[in-house]
């Protein structure tokens, strides 16, 4: 009886596991055998008054672009210089106060030669990333970040797979170590990520709240006719009661519905929540959304430390800004 051959699906899954296991072993090896020059390279970058210039060719170039982008977005000014273009004028982008990171798995990439000479001519610190410790690049480097000699994950052992994964991980290690040394925090991250979901989550409630004339401000003894008019006009689902310049309570649409019987004979303070939820203006938008979701609320007050009203934030403001 003929045995059924493995299905294409099982073959593909087996291949995927093999690739990931090969690369995972290489990463574990690199973590256990970090180059001795790693910490000195971090010191050199921190001591530099300029930028980190990253260069490489082919797949190393693609990885280099990502490393430069990660560094730049995490507080270390950096950009990528194409090695070929460098030989045709772009060497002028590399100044004496900079640090260069040159990437070549073999360490013998001819296109990097002119950048290497440039760093030597102007005494620009150069960090080499390669798996060939005895290569021309690594012999010329001031700081050598040698990658472990691990097999590529492809079946012919030639396509850059494990080597590019190791290089990318080394770049991430550099970026995160620099972040920690610089004391880079979430507020700094917001400066470099003003757009998209990350930017929205890192915005402050003060950027999104309704303030000034948009706020439905009422005296605590306001008659219900005034309350209904103010809340309807401002359309935020809340009325803010203020006494002596400080928040004395809040009325929500829910408060109105719960007190329909005899409503018009009452005053604002009679149905108000005396201690409403309040947040400070520096609260992150993502934190405010989490609070609203946890409390099952749609609106909250923004005040200073003395309960003086600064604004009103509705959950729709957060959703429109892309905070999810």
C-alpha positions as CSV (number, residue, x, y, z in Angstrom):
1,X,0.0,0.0,0.0
2,X,1.3,3.4,-0.9
3,X,1.6,5.9,1.9
4,X,0.1,9.3,1.3
5,X,2.6,12.0,0.7
6,X,2.7,15.0,3.1
7,X,0.2,17.7,2.1
8,X,1.5,21.1,0.8
9,X,0.1,22.7,4.0
10,X,2.1,20.5,6.3
11,X,5.3,21.0,4.2
12,X,4.9,24.8,4.4
13,X,4.3,24.7,8.1
14,X,7.3,22.5,8.6
15,X,9.4,24.9,6.5
16,X,8.2,27.9,8.5
17,X,9.1,26.3,11.8
18,X,12.5,25.3,10.6
19,X,13.3,28.9,9.4
20,X,12.1,30.4,12.7
21,X,14.0,27.9,14.8
22,X,17.2,28.5,12.8
23,X,16.9,32.2,13.3
24,X,15.9,32.0,16.9
25,X,19.0,29.9,17.7
26,X,21.1,32.5,16.0
27,X,19.5,35.3,18.0
28,X,20.0,33.3,21.3
29,X,23.7,32.8,20.3
30,X,24.2,36.5,19.7
31,X,22.5,37.4,23.0
32,X,24.9,35.1,24.8
33,X,27.9,36.3,22.9
34,X,27.4,40.1,22.5
35,X,30.5,41.8,21.0
36,X,32.8,43.4,23.4
37,X,32.6,46.6,21.5
38,X,28.8,47.0,22.0
39,X,29.0,49.2,25.1
40,X,31.9,51.3,23.7
41,X,29.9,51.8,20.5
42,X,27.0,53.1,22.6
43,X,29.4,55.5,24.4
44,X,30.8,56.7,21.1
45,X,27.3,57.5,19.7
46,X,26.3,59.3,22.9
47,X,29.5,61.4,22.8
48,X,29.0,62.4,19.2
49,X,27.6,65.9,18.7
50,X,26.3,64.9,15.2
51,X,24.2,62.2,13.7
52,X,24.5,58.5,13.2
53,X,25.0,57.7,9.5
54,X,24.0,54.2,8.4
55,X,25.0,52.6,5.1
56,X,25.0,49.3,3.4
57,X,24.3,47.7,0.0
58,X,21.5,45.3,-1.1
59,X,19.7,43.5,1.7
60,X,22.1,45.1,4.2
61,X,21.0,48.5,2.8
62,X,17.4,47.7,3.4
63,X,18.1,46.7,7.0
64,X,20.3,49.8,7.4
65,X,17.4,52.0,6.4
66,X,15.2,50.5,9.1
67,X,18.0,50.8,11.7
68,X,18.4,54.5,10.8
69,X,14.6,55.0,11.0
70,X,14.4,53.3,14.4
71,X,17.3,55.4,15.8
72,X,15.8,58.6,14.5
73,X,12.4,57.9,16.0
74,X,13.8,57.1,19.4
75,X,15.9,60.1,20.1
76,X,19.1,59.5,18.2
77,X,19.4,61.7,15.1
78,X,20.2,59.4,12.2
79,X,19.7,58.9,8.5
80,X,20.7,56.4,5.7
81,X,23.3,57.2,3.0
82,X,23.3,55.1,-0.1
83,X,26.9,53.8,-0.5
84,X,26.9,54.2,-4.3
85,X,25.5,57.7,-4.1
86,X,28.1,58.5,-1.4
87,X,30.9,58.0,-4.0
88,X,29.2,60.6,-6.2
89,X,28.8,63.5,-3.8
90,X,26.8,62.3,-0.9
91,X,29.9,61.9,1.2
92,X,29.3,65.6,1.9
93,X,26.4,64.4,4.1
94,X,28.9,62.8,6.6
95,X,30.5,65.4,8.9
96,X,33.3,65.3,11.5
97,X,30.8,65.2,14.4
98,X,29.0,62.2,13.1
99,X,29.3,58.4,13.7
100,X,29.0,55.9,10.9
101,X,27.5,52.4,11.1
102,X,28.5,50.4,8.0
103,X,26.8,47.1,7.4
104,X,28.2,44.2,5.3
105,X,27.6,40.5,6.1
106,X,30.8,39.5,4.2
107,X,32.7,42.7,5.3
108,X,34.0,42.9,1.7
109,X,31.4,45.1,0.0
110,X,33.3,47.2,-2.5
111,X,30.7,50.0,-2.5
112,X,31.5,50.8,1.1
113,X,35.2,51.5,0.4
114,X,34.9,55.3,-0.2
115,X,32.9,55.8,3.0
116,X,35.5,53.8,4.9
117,X,38.2,56.0,3.5
118,X,36.2,59.1,4.3
119,X,35.8,58.1,8.0
120,X,39.5,57.5,8.2
121,X,40.4,60.8,6.5
122,X,38.3,62.9,8.8
123,X,38.6,60.8,12.0
124,X,34.9,59.9,12.0
125,X,34.1,57.0,14.4
126,X,33.0,54.0,12.4
127,X,31.0,51.0,13.7
128,X,31.2,47.9,11.6
129,X,28.5,45.2,11.6
130,X,29.5,42.0,9.9
131,X,29.7,38.2,10.4
132,X,33.3,38.2,9.2
133,X,35.6,39.4,11.9
134,X,38.7,39.3,9.7
135,X,37.2,41.2,6.8
136,X,38.4,44.5,5.4
137,X,35.4,46.4,6.9
138,X,35.9,45.0,10.4
139,X,39.7,45.6,10.3
140,X,39.0,49.2,9.5
141,X,36.2,49.7,12.1
142,X,36.8,51.5,15.3
143,X,34.0,49.4,16.9
144,X,33.4,45.9,15.7
145,X,29.9,44.4,16.2
146,X,30.6,41.0,14.9
147,X,27.6,38.8,14.2
148,X,27.7,35.0,15.0
149,X,28.5,32.8,12.0
150,X,25.1,31.2,11.8
151,X,23.7,29.3,8.8
152,X,21.2,31.1,6.6
153,X,17.7,29.7,6.9
154,X,17.2,29.2,3.1
155,X,17.6,25.7,1.7
156,X,20.6,26.7,-0.5
157,X,22.3,28.6,2.4
158,X,22.8,31.8,0.3
159,X,19.7,34.0,0.6
160,X,20.2,36.6,3.3
161,X,17.8,35.5,6.0
162,X,19.4,34.7,9.3
163,X,22.1,37.3,8.7
164,X,19.7,40.1,8.0
165,X,17.6,39.0,11.1
166,X,20.7,39.3,13.2
167,X,21.7,42.6,11.8
168,X,18.2,44.0,12.4
169,X,18.2,42.7,16.0
170,X,21.6,44.3,16.6
171,X,20.2,47.6,15.3
172,X,17.3,47.3,17.7
173,X,19.6,46.5,20.6
174,X,21.6,49.7,19.8
175,X,18.4,51.8,19.6
176,X,17.0,50.5,22.8
177,X,20.2,50.8,24.7
178,X,20.5,54.4,23.5
179,X,16.9,55.1,24.6
180,X,17.6,53.9,28.1
181,X,20.9,55.8,28.3
182,X,19.2,59.0,27.2
183,X,16.2,58.5,29.5
184,X,13.9,58.6,26.5
185,X,10.3,58.4,27.7
186,X,6.8,58.2,26.2
187,X,6.5,62.0,26.1
188,X,9.6,62.1,23.9
189,X,8.2,59.4,21.7
190,X,5.2,61.6,21.0
191,X,7.4,64.3,19.6
192,X,8.6,62.0,16.8
193,X,5.3,60.2,16.2
194,X,2.6,62.9,15.8
195,X,0.7,61.0,13.1
196,X,-1.3,57.8,13.0
197,X,-2.5,55.7,15.9
198,X,0.7,56.1,17.9
199,X,0.5,59.8,17.7
200,X,-3.2,59.9,18.6
201,X,-2.6,57.7,21.7
202,X,0.2,59.9,22.8
203,X,-1.7,63.2,22.6
204,X,-2.8,64.9,25.8
205,X,-6.5,65.5,26.7
206,X,-5.7,69.2,26.6
207,X,-5.2,68.9,22.8
208,X,-8.7,67.4,22.3
209,X,-11.0,68.8,25.0
210,X,-13.7,71.5,24.5
211,X,-12.7,74.6,26.4
212,X,-13.7,78.3,26.8
213,X,-17.0,79.2,25.3
214,X,-17.6,75.6,24.2
215,X,-17.9,74.5,27.8
216,X,-21.5,74.2,29.3
217,X,-20.9,76.1,32.5
218,X,-23.8,76.7,34.9
219,X,-24.2,78.1,38.4
220,X,-25.2,75.5,41.0
221,X,-28.6,77.2,41.6
222,X,-29.5,77.4,37.9
223,X,-33.1,76.7,37.1
224,X,-33.7,73.5,35.0
225,X,-34.8,75.6,32.0
226,X,-31.3,77.2,31.8
227,X,-29.7,73.8,32.3
228,X,-31.6,72.2,29.5
229,X,-30.9,75.1,27.2
230,X,-27.1,75.2,27.9
231,X,-26.7,71.4,27.6
232,X,-28.7,71.4,24.4
233,X,-26.7,74.3,22.9
234,X,-23.3,72.8,23.7
235,X,-24.3,69.2,22.8
236,X,-21.7,67.5,24.9
237,X,-24.0,65.5,27.1
238,X,-23.0,67.3,30.3
239,X,-23.5,70.5,32.3
240,X,-20.7,71.7,34.5
241,X,-21.8,73.4,37.8
242,X,-19.3,76.0,39.0
243,X,-19.2,77.8,42.4
244,X,-16.4,80.3,43.2
245,X,-14.6,79.3,40.0
246,X,-14.4,75.6,41.0
247,X,-16.4,72.6,39.9
248,X,-19.3,71.9,42.3
249,X,-20.9,69.1,40.3
250,X,-22.0,67.9,36.9
251,X,-25.3,67.0,35.3
252,X,-25.3,64.4,32.5
253,X,-28.0,63.3,30.1
254,X,-28.4,60.3,32.3
255,X,-29.1,62.5,35.4
256,X,-31.9,64.2,33.4
257,X,-33.5,61.0,32.5
258,X,-33.4,59.6,36.0
259,X,-35.1,62.8,37.4
260,X,-37.8,63.4,34.9
261,X,-40.6,63.6,37.5
262,X,-40.8,67.2,38.7
263,X,-37.7,68.1,36.8
264,X,-38.6,71.6,35.9
265,X,-39.3,72.5,39.5
266,X,-35.8,71.7,40.6
267,X,-32.4,73.5,40.5
268,X,-29.2,72.3,39.0
269,X,-27.7,71.2,42.3
270,X,-30.7,69.1,43.2
271,X,-29.9,66.4,40.5
272,X,-26.2,67.0,40.0
273,X,-23.4,64.5,40.8
274,X,-21.4,66.4,43.4
275,X,-18.1,64.7,42.8
276,X,-17.9,63.9,39.1
277,X,-15.0,62.2,37.4
278,X,-12.2,64.7,36.7
279,X,-8.8,64.3,35.0
280,X,-5.9,66.7,34.6
281,X,-5.0,68.3,31.3
282,X,-1.7,66.3,30.9
283,X,-3.5,63.0,30.9
284,X,-2.7,61.0,27.8
285,X,-5.6,60.5,25.4
286,X,-5.2,56.7,25.6
287,X,-5.4,56.8,29.4
288,X,-8.6,59.0,29.2
289,X,-10.2,56.5,26.8
290,X,-9.4,53.6,29.1
291,X,-11.0,55.5,32.1
292,X,-14.1,56.2,30.1
293,X,-14.4,52.6,29.0
294,X,-13.8,51.2,32.5
295,X,-16.4,53.5,34.1
296,X,-18.8,53.1,31.1
297,X,-19.0,56.9,30.6
298,X,-19.1,59.0,27.5
299,X,-17.8,62.3,28.9
300,X,-15.6,63.7,31.6
301,X,-14.3,66.9,33.0
302,X,-10.8,68.3,32.7
303,X,-9.7,70.5,35.6
304,X,-6.6,71.8,37.3
305,X,-5.4,70.7,40.7
306,X,-7.8,73.2,42.4
307,X,-10.9,71.8,40.5
308,X,-11.0,74.9,38.3
309,X,-12.7,73.7,35.0
310,X,-10.4,73.7,32.0
311,X,-12.4,71.6,29.5
312,X,-14.8,68.8,28.7
313,X,-13.7,65.7,26.8
314,X,-16.3,63.5,25.0
315,X,-15.5,59.9,23.9
316,X,-16.3,61.0,20.4
317,X,-13.4,63.5,20.5
318,X,-11.1,60.6,21.2
319,X,-12.5,58.4,18.5
320,X,-12.4,61.1,15.9
321,X,-8.7,61.7,16.8
322,X,-8.0,58.0,16.1
323,X,-7.5,57.0,19.8
324,X,-8.5,53.3,19.9
